[in-house]
Amino acid sequence: KGLMLLKSVTYMQKNWALAWPLAFNALLVQSMLLIDTYLVAPLGELPVAAMGIAATIVAFVLGIEIAIGNGIQLLVGRAFGSNSREDLAVAYWSGLFINGLTSLVFLFVLHLFSTEIVASITDNPVLASLTESYLSTTQYIVLLTAYTQVCTAFCNGSGKTQVPLKGFMIELPVNALLSYLLINGFGDYPGLGLEGAAWGSLIAVLLRTIFLYVAMKADDRINLTYPSHRHFWAELRPQYSQIYPIAANFFILSVGATIYQLLFAQLDLYSFVAITLIFPWLRAGTQFPNAWAQASAISISQAIGQKNTGELKSFMTNCTKVGMTVSFVIAALLMLLSQFVLLVYPNIEPDTQVALMVIAPLYIVLPIIRAYNTVAGNILRALGNSNLVLKIHFVTQWLIALPICALLILYFEVSIFWAFAMIPIEELLKTLPFYHFKQQSISRLNT
């Protein structure tokens, strides 16, 4: 028992070593939008709303790329656990091809149909013009992110989580400084307003892309030479078949989040601005439980690659407890934010302030409800049950929550509280099936 306890503690320490850089990586990803939101807020409600719409469209594609990255991450974890250099190289190049193709398809669609897409969201000509202006620059972020997500997934899956973290540490101050100067101007330069925020983010992401390329190239332990005896197109299909369920799952959630935002855009302007202002903070807060869950999945994948599953049963139980504890801390921080939101956004309209107060109880409790589902979902994926996780998300979100939300907003014209409440209600619907199948999977493991 003493040996089992020692192994369990070692697992948790290893998981923490993986989790904290992942958490800060995720936080810094969200910080880009937080910085832009904070700097754009003084420009008024219309620029904030425009940024919210454009960011929703771009976030949809980024969600797909992150989803593919999460699939690659588990493949890399298993290859790293089995110490297979060839499998590592195959996972990297397959993921880069899939992610690169995804970004190019998005850019092609946006170049052809951006006006129609924005017009379907808002009929305000000024808002539409601002949105297209911001989107015309930020769309290229997805091209760079296609590469950075694969590099990040490779580093995370092989336990080098601090490399992506360093990249974000470069990106964040550059983004903040450049966006501020380009929005507001300096000296005789008048500034670009909302468009300046887009250019600041794009240049900062480009610097992170260059850093990741140089860092991976300089690491002698990384050999990404594709094995000559393994045909790329033949390997692509099995790699895709393992990435697909994970990517499809995140795709469904990403599209669902986008539809939520588009539905919220049908509320009055002040309600939509309130949601736009709070969403970056909410996303940032939920990244800490997400990072712990992803680290848990990587650890489980590496253990499976090493064929060392004896301690996974107790490890997964402890992971769930830690994830829930973290979520309560996040909820407390969001409660603190709700009390000082006017210090963060001092120039918002009174109606926007009221809307933020109305939804405060909902966004405070959301991380607690979502944390269990996040940890359970990642555990199930690492154990090879990605299709099951996909089904749970699809049924609860697409067949229940989104149709009800659309009905409430478009037909009954409910207030912001009941519209926003559908997000935590959706998470509650997922909890029971996730609990059942996680416990079932744990009970099947060999002790």
Secondary structure, 3 states (H helix, E strand, C coil): CHHHHHHHHHHHHHHHHHHHHHHHHHHHHHHHHHHHHHHHHHHCHHHHHHHHHHHHHHHHHHHHHHHHHHHHHHHHHHHHHCCCHHHHHHHHHHHHHHHHHHHHHHHHHHHHHHHHHHHHHCCCHHHHHHHHHHHHHHCCHHHHHHHHHHHHHHHHHCCCCHHHHHHHHHHHHHHHHHHHHHHHCECCECCCCHHHHHHHHHHHHHHHHHHHHHHHHHCCCCCCCCCCCCCHHHHHHHHHHHHHHHHHHHHHHHHHHHHHHHHHCCCCHHHHHHHHHHHHHHHHHHHHHHHHHHHHHHHHHHHHHCCCCCCHHHHHHHHHHHHHHHHHHHHHHHHHHHHCHHHHCCCCCHHHHHHHHHHHHHHHHHHHHHHHHHHHHHHHHHCCCHHHHHHHHHHHHHHHHHHHHHHHHHHCCCCHHHHHCHHHHHHHHHHHHHHHHHHHHHHHCCC
